[in-house]
Amino acid sequence: CERGVTFAPACPAGLFVPSLFVGACLGRCTGGAVRAINANARLFKDSVDPGVYSMVGAAAVLGGVCRMTISLVVIMLELTGGLDYVVPFMLSVLLAKAVGDAVNESIYDLQIVLKGYPFLHEELDVTFTERCCDIMVTRLTKLDLRLRPRLGDLKSMLASCTYRGFPIVDGEHFIGYLRRSRLEALVQRLDSEARAEDSQVSPDLLPCTDSTVMRMVPDAPLSQAHQVFKQLGCQHIFVVGAPGPASETSDALLGMLSKKSFLRFLKDGRVGHMPAQPTLSESRGLCNDRAELLTAFEAAE
């Protein structure tokens, strides 16, 4: 309950110290109970110190919540200053992590899922067979400079769409990406200058457009897109290429791939495949093929 009060609200209340406090309280209660039982039954020849149970309980609860292992043991050693408690700390932290991993994920991973943050984990056993054009979004709301948009068009677009940005094109040529915040600031500036509703705003859009966005060809593998999302921190990938086989334009906007859509496809199982383990019959067939290949090589020599 205490961690729910300190971690769930938006106010900064912390998670590290409350976990240590709850674990220390539980450990102290357990140590007091064991000492009371030992006073009557004499289970242990030495006296029971509830303080040791308190420290071990604090390490166990924090390890189960945050899934920390080595760093937590080092922190507890620095707090206590005694090397005699290394083994209890290690056993409690490892046991807490094993039990926590068997039940659910850590509290930080669960918070990422609840908040909907586009965070990509390192998937080592997943292979990508699809291309960017297989999952890209093709129906995009674009701003075409060739149509000579007016100030009233920008206001109606902002009022009817809730997107965080809009691609800027010039006919079939892709120019860049304009964020919603910069577009709103541009509309406010034009209103302050008393611009008319039918005045053209094409020259004003270009300075606000980001032309250094990430671009990929339609046949680019999704493994490359995964590396771009994870290492470069991009939120969008724009797929550009020729709109048709007879077209001379090679920088037309064909679609867009966002980090959230990529994560959605990945969680649905439509992107990425686990490598299948060969069955016994397939393994035997592979061994036979290798044997036949070696025999052919020996005959050729």
C-alpha positions in Angstrom: 0.0 0.0 0.0 2.8 2.4 0.8 4.5 1.9 -2.5 1.2 2.3 -4.2 0.8 5.7 -2.5 4.4 6.8 -3.2 4.9 5.5 -6.8 1.4 5.8 -8.4 0.8 9.6 -7.9 2.4 12.1 -10.1 4.2 13.8 -7.2 7.8 12.6 -6.7 7.7 10.4 -3.6 10.3 7.7 -4.5 10.4 4.0 -4.8 13.8 3.1 -3.5 13.5 4.2 0.2 9.8 3.0 0.6 10.8 -0.4 -0.6 13.6 -0.6 1.8 11.3 0.6 4.6 8.6 -2.0 3.9 11.2 -4.8 3.6 12.9 -3.7 6.8 9.5 -3.7 8.7 8.6 -7.2 7.4 12.1 -8.5 8.2 11.9 -7.0 11.7 8.6 -8.6 12.3 9.9 -12.0 11.1 13.0 -11.6 13.2 10.9 -10.8 16.3 8.7 -13.9 15.7 11.7 -16.1 15.2 13.4 -14.8 18.4 10.2 -15.4 20.4 9.9 -19.0 19.1 13.6 -19.6 19.7 13.2 -18.4 23.3 10.7 -21.2 24.0 11.8 -24.0 21.7 15.6 -23.2 21.5 15.8 -23.9 17.8 19.1 -22.1 17.5 22.0 -22.2 20.0 22.9 -18.5 19.3 20.6 -15.6 20.0 18.5 -14.3 17.1 19.1 -10.6 16.1 16.0 -9.1 14.5 18.2 -6.4 13.0 19.8 -8.9 10.6 16.4 -10.0 9.5 15.5 -6.4 8.9 18.4 -5.8 6.6 17.8 -9.0 4.7 14.1 -8.2 4.3 14.9 -4.7 3.0 17.2 -6.2 0.3 14.7 -8.9 -0.6 11.8 -6.5 -1.1 13.8 -4.0 -3.1 15.3 -6.8 -5.2 11.8 -8.2 -5.9 10.4 -4.8 -6.9 13.3 -3.5 -9.0 14.9 -6.8 -10.1 18.3 -5.6 -9.0 21.0 -8.2 -8.1 24.7 -7.3 -7.9 24.2 -3.5 -7.5 21.8 -4.1 -4.6 24.1 -6.4 -2.8 26.9 -3.8 -3.1 24.6 -1.1 -1.8 23.6 -3.2 1.2 27.2 -3.9 1.9 28.0 -0.2 1.9 25.1 0.5 4.2 25.9 -2.1 6.7 29.7 -2.2 6.4 29.8 -5.9 7.3 31.1 -8.7 5.1 29.5 -11.4 7.2 26.1 -10.7 5.6 27.1 -11.1 2.0 25.7 -14.6 1.7 22.3 -13.7 3.3 22.0 -10.7 1.0 22.9 -12.7 -2.1 20.5 -15.5 -1.3 17.6 -13.2 -0.5 18.1 -11.0 -3.6 18.4 -14.0 -5.9 15.4 -15.7 -4.4 13.3 -12.5 -4.6 14.3 -12.0 -8.3 13.4 -15.6 -9.2 10.0 -15.4 -7.5 9.3 -12.0 -9.1 10.3 -13.1 -12.6 8.0 -16.1 -12.2 5.0 -13.9 -11.3 5.4 -10.8 -13.5 7.8 -8.2 -14.8 9.5 -5.5 -12.8 7.6 -2.4 -11.7 9.5 -0.2 -14.2 8.6 -2.5 -17.1 5.0 -2.5 -16.0 4.9 1.2 -15.7 6.3 1.5 -19.3 3.4 -0.7 -20.5 0.8 1.2 -18.5 2.0 4.6 -19.7 2.3 3.4 -23.3 5.9 4.6 -23.7 7.4 3.4 -27.0 10.3 1.5 -25.5 12.0 -1.2 -27.5 13.6 -4.1 -25.6 16.5 -5.9 -27.0 15.0 -9.0 -28.8 17.9 -11.4 -29.4 15.8 -14.4 -30.5 13.6 -12.6 -32.9 14.2 -12.6 -36.7 12.4 -10.1 -39.0 11.3 -11.3 -42.4 9.1 -8.4 -43.3 10.0 -5.2 -45.0 9.1 -1.6 -44.2 6.5 -1.5 -47.0 4.7 -4.4 -45.4 3.6 -2.5 -42.3 3.9 1.1 -43.2 0.9 3.5 -42.9 0.0 4.7 -46.4 -3.1 6.9 -45.7 -1.4 10.1 -44.5 -2.7 13.6 -44.1 -0.1 15.7 -46.0 0.5 19.3 -46.7 1.1 19.7 -50.5 2.9 22.9 -51.3 2.0 22.6 -55.0 -1.7 23.2 -54.0 -0.7 26.5 -52.4 -2.3 26.1 -49.0 -3.8 29.1 -47.4 -4.0 30.2 -43.8 -7.6 29.1 -43.5 -6.6 25.6 -44.7 -4.0 25.3 -41.9 -6.6 26.3 -39.3 -9.2 23.8 -40.6 -6.5 21.1 -40.7 -5.5 21.8 -37.1 -9.2 21.8 -36.0 -10.1 18.5 -37.7 -6.9 16.5 -37.1 -5.2 15.6 -33.8 -1.9 14.3 -35.3 1.3 15.5 -33.8 2.7 16.4 -37.1 2.2 16.5 -40.9 4.4 15.4 -43.8 5.2 18.2 -46.2 5.3 17.3 -49.9 5.7 19.2 -53.1 3.7 17.2 -55.6 5.4 13.8 -55.6 8.5 15.0 -53.9 8.9 14.6 -50.1 10.1 17.7 -48.4 10.1 16.9 -44.7 8.0 16.8 -41.5 6.3 19.7 -39.7 5.4 19.2 -36.0 2.0 20.3 -34.8 3.5 22.6 -32.1 5.5 24.5 -34.8 2.5 24.7 -37.1 0.3 26.1 -34.3 3.1 28.7 -33.5 3.2 29.6 -37.1 -0.6 30.1 -37.3 -0.5 32.3 -34.2 2.3 34.4 -35.7 0.4 34.9 -38.9 -2.7 35.9 -37.0 -0.8 38.4 -35.0 0.5 39.9 -38.3 -3.2 40.3 -39.4 -2.8 37.9 -42.4 -6.0 37.3 -44.4 -7.6 33.8 -44.3 -7.0 33.3 -48.1 -3.3 34.4 -48.0 -0.8 31.7 -49.2 1.5 30.3 -46.6 3.8 28.1 -48.6 6.9 30.3 -48.2 6.2 30.4 -44.4 6.0 26.6 -44.1 9.5 25.7 -45.4 11.5 27.4 -42.6 9.4 25.4 -40.0 9.8 22.1 -41.8 12.3 19.5 -40.6 14.0 18.1 -43.7 16.5 15.9 -41.9 14.1 13.2 -40.9 14.9 9.5 -41.3 14.1 8.1 -44.7 14.2 4.5 -45.9 13.4 2.7 -49.1 10.3 0.4 -49.2 12.4 -2.8 -49.4 14.5 -2.0 -46.3 14.3 -4.9 -43.8 12.5 -4.3 -40.5 15.7 -5.4 -38.7 17.2 -2.2 -39.9 14.2 -0.2 -38.8 14.5 -1.8 -35.4 18.1 -0.7 -35.1 17.2 2.8 -36.1 14.4 3.0 -33.6 16.5 1.6 -30.8 19.9 3.2 -31.4 19.1 6.6 -33.0 15.9 7.2 -31.0 13.8 8.2 -34.0 10.0 8.4 -33.6 9.1 8.2 -37.3 10.6 6.6 -40.4 9.4 7.9 -43.7 9.3 5.4 -46.6 10.3 7.1 -49.8 10.8 5.7 -53.3 9.3 5.6 -56.8 5.5 5.6 -56.8 5.4 3.4 -59.9 7.7 1.4 -62.2 7.6 4.1 -64.9 8.0 7.0 -62.6 11.1 9.2 -62.7 10.6 10.4 -59.2 12.6 8.5 -56.6 11.8 10.6 -53.4 8.0 10.3 -53.3 6.4 9.7 -49.9 5.0 6.2 -50.0 4.2 5.8 -46.3 5.3 6.2 -42.7 6.4 3.9 -40.0 6.1 5.1 -36.4 7.7 3.6 -33.3 4.4 3.0 -31.6 3.0 1.2 -34.7 6.1 -0.9 -34.9 5.7 -1.9 -31.2 2.0 -2.7 -31.8 2.8 -5.0 -34.7 5.6 -6.6 -32.7 3.3 -7.3 -29.7 0.6 -8.7 -32.0 3.0 -11.2 -33.4 2.8 -10.0 -37.0 6.4 -8.7 -37.0 9.3 -10.9 -35.9 9.4 -14.7 -35.6 11.1 -16.9 -33.1 13.7 -19.2 -34.7 12.1 -22.6 -34.9 14.1 -25.4 -33.2 14.7 -28.3 -35.7 12.8 -31.5 -34.8 14.5 -34.9 -34.5 13.6 -35.9 -38.1 14.8 -32.6 -39.5 18.1 -33.0 -37.6 18.6 -36.5 -39.0 17.8 -35.2 -42.5 20.3 -32.4 -42.0 23.0 -34.9 -40.9 22.2 -37.1 -43.9 22.5 -34.1 -46.2 25.9 -33.2 -44.7 27.1 -36.8 -45.0 26.1 -36.9 -48.6 27.8 -33.6 -49.2 31.1 -34.8 -47.6 30.9 -37.9 -49.7 30.5 -35.8 -52.8 33.5 -33.7 -51.9 35.7 -36.8 -51.2 34.6 -38.2 -54.6 35.5 -35.0 -56.3 39.0 -34.9 -54.7 
